[in-house]
Amino acid sequence: MTAHALLQRQDRAGLALVASALAVADPHHADWIHTALRDAFTVYADERDAAMRICEELAHDPDEHVARGARRLNEGLARIDCVLHPA
C-alpha cells in the first residue's frame, strides 16, 4: 500500500523512495512493489513514460540503492503495456 501511494505521486521523491526499497527487497516484497508499479502506471502511457525518464535520471544517483532500484523500476515500467496512448 505504501509503495502504491508513493508511486501515485509520480514524482522524483516517491520514485526514489520506492527504488531504494526495491533495491533491498526480498523476492516477496519485490513482487508487491512490481504489482504497485503496474497498478500505478497501467492506464496512461505518458505518465509511464515520464516515470521512466525520472528513473533514468535516478539510475545515476550517488546512492547505490536508489540507482540499482531505479534501474529495476525502469525495467518494470518498460514491460507495462498501457491502455491509453497519446494521440
N, C-alpha and C positions, 0 to 999 in steps of 0.2 A: 504494500500500500504506500509506503513512504517513497519507494523508487518511482512509482507511478505518479505521485504528486510532484516530485521533483522534475520528472521528465515532462509533465504537462506544463511546467513553467516555460519550457522551450527557450531557455536562456543558458548562457555560458556557466553560470554558477550552479544551476541544477544539473547540467550535464557533467560538469567537473566532479560534483559530489557522487553521482551515480557511477561515473568512470572509476573513481578511486575505490568505491565499494566493489565494483566488478573485478577489479584487478586482484583482489584478495579473497573473493568469494569462493566458497566450495561449490562443487557442481550443482547441488540442490539450489542454493541461493542464486547462482548464476542463471539457472533456468527461470527463476522467478523474475529476475531483472530483465531477461530477454522477453518474457511474457509482457512485462510492463512496457518495454520498448515497443513491442508490436501494438499493444493497446493504445499507446500514446501517438503513434505515427503511422497508422494504417490508412487513415482516411485521406489526408491531403499530401500530395507529392511535394508541393512547395514547402510545407513545414518539415517534411522528412529531409528534403534537400538542404534546407537551412541548418538543420541539426547536424547533417553530415559535414557541412562547411565548418561548423563550430568544432566538431570532433577532429577534423583535420588539423585545426589550429591547436587543439588540446593535445594532439599526438606528439607535439614538440614541447610540451610543458616540462619545466625542470623537475617537477615531482614525478618520479618514475611510475608511481601507482596511477596517477592521473593520465600520464602518457600511454601506459600499457592498456589501461581500461578504455581510454578514448579510441584506441585502435580497435579494440574488441567491439565497442559500441558501433563504430563506423562500419565494421563488417556486418553486424546485425542489421543496421539500418539499410545497407546495400541489398540485403536479401528481402526486404519488405516490398511487396507489390501493392502500391497504394490504390485506393478506389478512385480517387479524383485527381486528374492531372490538369495543369494549366492549359487553357485553350490556345 
